[in-house]
């Protein structure tokens, strides 16, 4: 009789167990790799053609005075963030900003947003959203070199004539009105009283401050009238005025005169001089910007 093939139940059981084990291992590996943290995708970084929204604090190298910012918290805090005179809302600055919350700049050509100076723009390249960076902008990559002819050196103890002579055109340019004998006006720089007399084409103004009087040149800082000698210099007269300035006031003091802005550039106590700078305060300066990138807009 033919012999029947015997079923090996033990072998079958071992095979089933092995297959089940393999399946369990594969499932476990699948779960492991599914739950394994994956490296984040490379962040979007600013490049030419992008528009970027940034917050920044701009300061002058050497003084750390803030001349511009997009952050209202910085703008209103003059203790932690002392301001330069050209900062928004200061005497020679622009009107106080209302649009706080970031500035939008285009990088490179082909964008509709305004572009920053080259040094600032180049510093934005490669930044990612949420990243902060310090950007240093030298004059060549910023607002250009300073015009030395706009630096005016004056004496801390300054001589001023009691009487000055001029024609009617110069008088109108200085005082903003037509001259009339016996008229009393205020000097536009010193603020002290002036008496006017007219003889033909010659207008004579007589300055008459009081010794010891505190005046405010350009309404920007204090000065003291030290003395007045009415007969000095052949009858022209001489007023000596001491400007109450010191080096800590540089970059912090300034004003406008005849529509032009200036600021205090230097005080040399040893040399007895001070320098007024009629350049814009950012011209010829190395600028430091602390920048945070808020958003990248890519077309």
Buried (B, 14 or more C-beta within 10 A) or exposed (E): EEEEEEEEEEEEEEEEEEEEEEEEEEEEEEEEEEEEEEEEEEEEBBBEEBBBBBBBBBBBEEBEBBBBBBBEEBBEEEEEBBBBBBBBEBBBBEEEBEEBEBBBBBBEEEBEBEEBBEBBBBBBBEBEBEEEBEBBBEBEBBBBEBEEEBBEEEBBEBEBBBBBBBEEEEBBEBBEEEBEEEBEBEBBBBBBBBBBBBEEEEBBBBBBBEEEBEBBBBBBBEBBBBEBEEEBEEEBBBBBBBBBBEEEBBBBBBBEBEEEBBBBBBBEEEEEBBBBBBBBBBBBBBBBBBBBBBBBEEE
